[in-house]
Amino acid sequence: MATNKQELGNFGEEFVAKSIACPSCKSLEKTLKLLPQNFKCADLICDFCGYLAQVKSVTVKDIDLLPQKILGAAWKPQKERMDSGIYFPLFIVAYKDKKNVSVYFLPSDLQTTKMFTPRKPLSESARRAGWQGFMIDLSLGLSAPTKLI
């Protein structure tokens, strides 16, 4: 059974795939498709041009205001990609309820290494002991995310 956070994440990924055209090839067809669950650092692929993107969903009181910091996922693969100079474009879904949703976009070339900070690893008593996530500080990018819808 999915947790509330997992359900929000699934909703956001599906919402972007159904609502947004690929930023790369700009196909008028809805070509963004979901990648398998737990695919590292990416959630969507364009089945026409191969464009990869990540989706983060956040619950908000006002869909016109994003929080400054949002939760990332696993730190290790994110860090390895950043060390290689690889950043995936980021769609941020601001969710109030199913009728009040906005999508923001932050291209990879506007992201900086300092935006991504590791969180404390999970304790030894945790189910996934030692796992480490990260935070994304949107204020430390080269530009604020652009609202698409």
HELIX and SHEET records of a PDB file:
HELIX    1   1 ASN A    4  SER A   19  1                                  16    
HELIX    2   2 TRP A   75  ASP A   83  1                                   9    
HELIX    3   3 SER A  108  LEU A  110  5                                   3    
HELIX    4   4 THR A  113  MET A  115  5                                   3    
HELIX    5   5 LEU A  138  LEU A  140  5                                   3    
SHEET    1   A 6 LEU A  32  LEU A  34  0                                        
SHEET    2   A 6 LEU A  44  CYS A  46 -1                                        
SHEET    3   A 6 LEU A  52  THR A  59 -1                                        
SHEET    4   A 6 LEU A  90  ASP A  97  1                                        
SHEET    5   A 6 ASN A 100  LEU A 106 -1                                        
SHEET    6   A 6 THR A 146  LYS A 147 -1                                        
SHEET    1   B 3 LYS A  69  ALA A  74  0                                        
SHEET    2   B 3 GLY A 133  ASP A 137 -1                                        
SHEET    3   B 3 PHE A 116  PRO A 118 -1                                        
END                                                                             
